Amino acid sequence: MKLFTSTHQYPYKWSLVSAAQWQKYPNEHCPHVKAVDVLSRHIDKDTGILYTERLLTVEQNVPAWVMRFIGGCTTQYVREVSALDPKTQTLTMSSVNLTMSNFMSVQETITYQCDPDQPDKTLFSQTAAISAGSTLRGMASMVEDFSVKRFKENAVIGREGFMNVLERFSVLTEASEQATLENKQVEAI
């Protein structure tokens, strides 16, 4: 098993980042994500935590010889379970690949939380545990190393894509807040 970890600070409030997260896909930096389907969503009435389960459909760019060797398909499915806690200002998302998991398992956890030192910013942490399955015994370490390298490259691209989403979302939020303020001023007249 190999681990990948990454941290980042987004220059936006947690409320904006956590809301924009639901609009992350599709985006031009992550064209491999083809669909995101919400399987379930509920709010725990005792804690106020929003729980969501989603299914992501992704098109992997896997070399053809690898697909012939393992006999798979480039369309893959990922299950994501998240918990959004407005009281602690934390959004935790855990995902695992459902397709080809007998060859490789990728378990990822992402956390967005309000930066306690700078409340107008959001801390991001990402951890992925990548394990080659027993079918790849002789090549497990090599496959895991390659996968970690690729995961790292994709994480950078994903962060750039999310920054674009955040910038657009921020503009829309500001425009909406301005329109609301103007409507209130007109109503007051």
Salt bridges, closest charged atoms under 4 A:
GLU28 OE2 - ARG168 NH1 3.69
GLU53 OE2 - ARG79 NE 2.60
GLU80 OE1 - ARG54 NE 2.60
ASP120 OD2 - LYS121 NZ 3.81
ASP145 OD1 - LYS2 NZ 2.48
GLU153 OE2 - LYS149 NZ 3.27
